Amino acid sequence: MAQHLPAFAAHPDEIEPLIVNRRDSAMLRECQDRFGFQRATTDWQEVIEARPDLVVIASSASGHYEQAKAALKAGAHVLCEKPFVFRADEAWDLVETAAANDRHLMIAYGYNHMPINREARRLMTTEGGIGDIEQTSIHMASHIRDLLRSGQPYLGDKPEQAPRHDTWGDPATSGGGYGQGQLTHTLALALWLTDLRAAEVFSFMYTPEGLPVEFHDALSVRYTNGGVGSVAGAACHQHERFQVQVRAIGRDGQIHVDLERELLWRFRPGRDDIRVPITPELMGSGFPSVVNDFIDLAAGRTTENTSPGELGARVVEVLEAAYRSSASRSIATVDTTLGRDFVPA
């Protein structure tokens, strides 16, 4: 919420701050005063009862399903923080609930809103892209060791940015460690670029300090089209930038997106070799755009949703299967009868 509320406040539309909810009453009052909310409550159900047009869900992930479903059924457009939900059946149910109520559901996958990744999506969807995807390589490393270890924030030291330790450190609340906290972002980017859906997942997870949530993830994935891929996630040590890479090899070519090294390259033998010139504008942060794009969707100014609920559901399928696989030390199968009517945008 530390990023969402300033973005709403800065938006040129006149958006009325109606009601805000936080568990901590002192932080709640500070948030109400700072952003001018008419009402403040420690009971999230009062937010739904107030019938706002837009609802941002930035609570602990264990509450996302119940809260998002209530908001959608009450007629609100919903922007939900990641991780979306823990279970694939819940994710697809929310997709269906949004459709049944003619509401927009967006997940706060900031990478999908970056200009460089929008351009990558264009390269993947125009002129046949790189053809049917055969293999993917997905990698993310970010400095959240202290967040997983003790709840120490990594985005700043303002009070509203400090989560409770159980938000990320208790698997009952967080659903897991690095996979749920970070890898969800890069999975969302990769699955958005490729329109793939997982069928089977095998994973290893590792926590070197014996904590209840993992620091590191290593996944092998088979997709429904028969293609395969590897996924790596790591809680690394402090450095300037997160490591985010997506590579895909298709029947007709390949693409490489590297946000750390500022690289976007599509190669199609005998057709083209495009190395996109990187500018500061192209590398602009996507996180402020999440709110702007959400408002535009709700206002009817666009129909493009770069991080829709169905994408969130496909990400949840990978992560849910990965945690099951790690626990059972066997391949976990995705129930693809859920969301069977899914058609890539």
C-alpha positions in Angstrom: 0.0 0.0 0.0 3.0 2.3 0.5 3.3 2.6 -3.3 -0.4 2.4 -4.2 -1.8 5.2 -2.1 0.7 7.9 -3.3 0.0 6.9 -6.9 -3.8 7.3 -6.3 -3.2 10.7 -4.7 -1.0 11.9 -7.6 -3.5 10.8 -10.3 -5.1 13.6 -12.3 -8.6 12.1 -11.9 -10.5 13.2 -8.9 -10.5 10.0 -6.9 -12.3 10.3 -3.6 -10.4 8.4 -0.7 -13.4 6.8 0.9 -12.3 4.2 3.5 -9.0 2.6 4.5 -8.3 -0.5 6.6 -5.2 -1.5 8.6 -4.8 -3.9 11.5 -2.6 -1.5 13.4 -4.8 1.4 14.7 -1.9 3.9 15.1 -0.7 3.3 11.5 -4.3 3.3 10.4 -4.9 6.9 11.7 -1.6 8.1 10.2 -2.6 6.7 6.8 -6.1 8.2 7.1 -4.6 11.7 7.9 -1.9 11.5 5.3 -4.2 10.5 2.4 -7.4 12.1 3.4 -9.7 9.1 3.8 -13.2 9.9 5.1 -13.3 6.8 7.2 -10.8 4.4 8.7 -11.4 0.9 10.2 -9.5 -2.1 11.5 -12.3 -4.4 10.1 -11.9 -5.1 6.4 -15.5 -6.0 6.0 -16.5 -2.4 6.7 -14.6 -1.5 3.6 -16.8 -3.8 1.5 -20.0 -2.5 3.2 -19.0 1.0 2.2 -19.4 0.0 -1.5 -16.3 1.7 -3.0 -15.9 1.7 -6.8 -12.3 0.7 -6.5 -10.7 -1.7 -3.9 -7.0 -2.2 -3.4 -6.1 -5.4 -1.5 -2.7 -5.1 0.0 -3.3 -7.3 3.1 -1.4 -10.5 4.0 -1.8 -13.0 1.2 -3.8 -15.4 3.3 -6.7 -13.0 3.2 -6.7 -12.2 -0.5 -9.2 -14.8 -1.6 -12.0 -13.9 0.8 -11.4 -10.2 0.5 -11.2 -10.1 -3.3 -14.3 -12.2 -3.7 -16.3 -10.0 -1.4 -15.2 -6.9 -3.1 -16.0 -8.2 -6.6 -19.4 -9.4 -5.6 -20.1 -6.0 -4.0 -19.4 -4.4 -7.4 -15.9 -3.1 -7.0 -13.0 -3.2 -9.5 -10.2 -4.9 -7.7 -6.4 -4.4 -7.7 -4.9 -7.2 -5.7 -1.3 -7.3 -4.5 0.9 -10.4 -5.1 1.0 -13.2 -4.2 -2.5 -13.4 -5.6 -3.8 -16.4 -3.7 -2.4 -19.7 -2.6 -4.6 -22.2 -4.4 -5.4 -22.5 -8.1 -9.1 -23.3 -7.6 -9.4 -20.1 -5.6 -7.6 -18.1 -8.3 -9.8 -19.4 -11.1 -12.9 -18.8 -8.9 -11.9 -15.1 -8.6 -11.5 -14.9 -12.4 -15.0 -16.3 -12.8 -16.4 -14.0 -10.1 -14.9 -10.9 -11.8 -16.4 -12.0 -15.2 -19.8 -12.8 -13.7 -20.0 -9.4 -12.1 -18.5 -7.5 -15.1 -15.6 -6.2 -12.9 -11.9 -5.8 -13.7 -9.5 -7.8 -11.7 -5.8 -6.8 -11.8 -2.8 -8.2 -10.0 0.0 -5.8 -9.0 2.7 -7.4 -11.2 4.7 -4.3 -11.7 7.2 -5.7 -14.2 4.4 -6.2 -16.7 3.8 -2.5 -16.7 7.4 -1.5 -17.5 7.8 0.0 -21.0 10.6 -2.5 -21.9 8.4 -5.4 -21.1 5.4 -3.9 -23.0 7.8 -3.8 -26.0 8.8 -7.4 -25.3 5.2 -8.4 -25.3 4.7 -6.6 -28.7 7.6 -8.5 -30.1 6.1 -11.7 -28.9 2.6 -11.0 -30.4 3.3 -9.4 -33.7 4.2 -11.1 -37.0 3.9 -14.5 -35.3 6.4 -13.7 -32.5 8.9 -16.5 -32.1 6.4 -19.3 -32.9 5.3 -22.1 -30.6 7.3 -22.0 -27.4 9.6 -24.9 -26.8 11.8 -23.9 -23.8 11.9 -21.1 -21.2 14.5 -20.0 -18.7 13.3 -17.8 -15.9 15.5 -16.3 -13.2 15.1 -13.9 -10.4 17.3 -12.9 -7.5 16.6 -10.1 -5.0 17.8 -8.9 -1.7 15.0 -9.9 0.6 16.9 -12.2 3.0 16.2 -9.9 6.0 12.5 -9.6 5.0 12.1 -13.4 5.1 14.3 -13.7 8.2 12.9 -10.9 10.4 10.4 -8.8 8.4 12.8 -6.0 7.8 11.5 -4.0 4.8 13.7 -3.6 1.7 11.7 -0.7 0.0 12.4 1.9 2.7 12.0 2.6 6.4 8.7 4.5 6.5 6.3 3.0 9.0 3.6 2.1 6.5 6.2 0.1 4.5 7.1 -2.1 7.5 5.2 -5.4 7.4 4.5 -7.6 10.4 7.0 -10.4 10.5 4.3 -13.1 10.0 3.4 -11.4 6.7 6.4 -13.0 5.1 7.9 -15.2 7.8 5.0 -17.4 8.7 4.0 -19.9 5.9 0.4 -19.9 7.2 0.2 -16.2 6.4 2.6 -15.9 3.4 2.0 -19.3 1.7 5.8 -19.7 1.5 9.0 -17.8 1.2 10.9 -16.5 -1.9 8.5 -18.1 -4.4 5.4 -16.4 -3.0 7.2 -13.2 -2.1 9.2 -12.5 -5.2 9.4 -15.2 -7.9 5.6 -14.6 -8.4 6.6 -11.3 -10.2 9.0 -12.9 -12.7 6.7 -15.9 -13.3 3.9 -13.4 -14.2 6.2 -11.6 -16.6 7.3 -14.8 -18.3 3.8 -16.3 -18.6 2.4 -13.0 -19.9 5.1 -12.8 -22.6 4.7 -16.5 -23.7 1.0 -17.2 -22.9 2.1 -20.6 -21.5 0.3 -22.6 -18.9 2.0 -25.2 -16.6 1.0 -28.9 -16.7 3.6 -30.4 -14.4 6.2 -29.0 -11.9 9.1 -30.6 -10.0 10.9 -28.4 -7.5 13.6 -28.2 -4.8 13.5 -25.5 -2.2 16.2 -24.6 0.3 16.5 -22.4 3.5 20.1 -22.3 4.7 19.1 -21.0 8.1 16.4 -23.5 8.9 13.6 -20.9 8.8 10.0 -22.0 8.1 10.0 -20.3 4.7 12.5 -20.9 1.8 15.2 -18.6 0.5 15.8 -20.4 -2.8 13.8 -22.2 -5.4 14.7 -24.5 -8.3 11.8 -25.6 -10.5 11.4 -27.7 -13.7 8.2 -27.1 -15.6 6.4 -28.9 -18.4 3.8 -26.7 -20.2 0.5 -27.8 -21.7 1.9 -27.4 -25.2 4.7 -29.9 -24.4 7.4 -27.3 -24.0 9.7 -27.3 -20.9 11.4 -24.7 -18.8 13.5 -24.0 -15.7 12.7 -21.4 -13.0 15.2 -20.2 -10.4 14.6 -17.8 -7.5 17.1 -16.7 -4.9 17.1 -14.4 -1.9 20.5 -12.9 -2.6 22.6 -10.3 -0.7 22.2 -6.6 -1.0 23.1 -5.1 -4.5 22.0 -2.3 -6.7 19.4 -4.1 -8.8 17.2 -7.1 -8.8 18.2 -9.8 -11.2 15.3 -10.5 -13.6 15.7 -12.5 -16.7 13.3 -14.3 -19.1 14.5 -16.3 -22.1 12.3 -18.2 -24.4 13.1 -20.4 -27.5 10.3 -20.9 -30.0 9.9 -22.8 -33.2 10.8 -19.7 -35.2 13.2 -17.8 -33.0 14.1 -16.7 -29.5 13.7 -13.7 -27.1 15.8 -12.5 -24.2 14.7 -10.0 -21.6 17.2 -9.0 -18.9 16.2 -6.1 -16.6 19.5 -6.1 -14.7 21.6 -5.7 -17.8 19.1 -3.7 -19.7 18.7 -6.0 -22.6 15.8 -6.8 -25.0 16.7 -9.0 -28.0 14.5 -11.0 -30.4 16.2 -13.2 -33.0 14.5 -15.0 -35.8 16.8 -16.8 -38.2 16.5 -15.6 -41.8 14.0 -12.9 -40.8 15.3 -10.4 -38.2 17.7 -9.7 -35.4 16.2 -7.0 -33.2 18.3 -5.6 -30.3 16.1 -2.9 -28.9 18.0 0.3 -28.1 17.6 0.9 -24.3 16.7 4.3 -23.1 15.9 5.6 -19.6 12.3 5.9 -20.6 12.2 2.3 -21.7 13.6 1.2 -18.3 11.1 3.3 -16.4 9.5 1.7 -13.3 6.2 -0.1 -13.9 5.0 0.0 -10.4 3.5 3.6 -10.5 1.8 2.5 -13.8 0.0 -0.3 -12.0 -2.4 2.2 -10.4 -2.7 4.4 -13.4 -3.6 1.4 -15.7 -6.0 0.1 -13.1 -7.8 3.5 -13.0 -7.9 3.6 -16.8 -9.4 0.1 -16.9 -12.1 1.0 -14.4 -12.9 4.3 -16.2 -13.3 2.6 -19.5 -10.4 4.4 -21.1 -8.6 1.1 -22.0 -9.4 -2.5 -22.3 -5.8 -3.7 -21.9 -5.0 -5.4 -18.7 -1.3 -6.4 -18.6 -1.7 -8.4 -15.3 -5.2 -9.8 -15.3 -6.7 -12.4 -13.0 -6.2 -15.3 -15.4 -2.5 -14.5 -15.5 -2.5 -14.6 -11.7 -4.2 -17.9 -11.8 -1.5 -19.4 -14.1 1.2 -18.1 -11.8 -0.6 -19.6 -8.8 -0.7 -22.9 -10.6 3.1 -23.0 -10.9 3.7 -22.0 -7.3 1.1 -24.2 -5.7 2.5 -27.2 -7.6 6.0 -26.2 -6.7 5.3 -26.2 -3.0 3.5 -29.5 -3.3 6.4 -31.0 -5.3 9.0 -29.8 -2.8 7.0 -31.3 0.1 6.4 -34.7 -1.6 9.7 -34.8 -3.5 7.7 -35.8 -6.6 6.3 -34.3 -9.7 3.1 -32.3 -9.0 0.4 -32.1 -11.7 -1.6 -29.0 -12.4 -5.4 -29.4 -12.7 -5.9 -27.9 -16.1 -9.7 -28.6 -15.9 -9.8 -25.4 -13.9 -10.0 -22.4 -16.1 -10.5 -24.7 -19.0 -12.0 -21.8 -21.0 -8.9 -19.7 -20.7 -7.9 -18.1 -23.9 -4.7 -16.0 -24.0 -5.3 -12.3 -24.6 
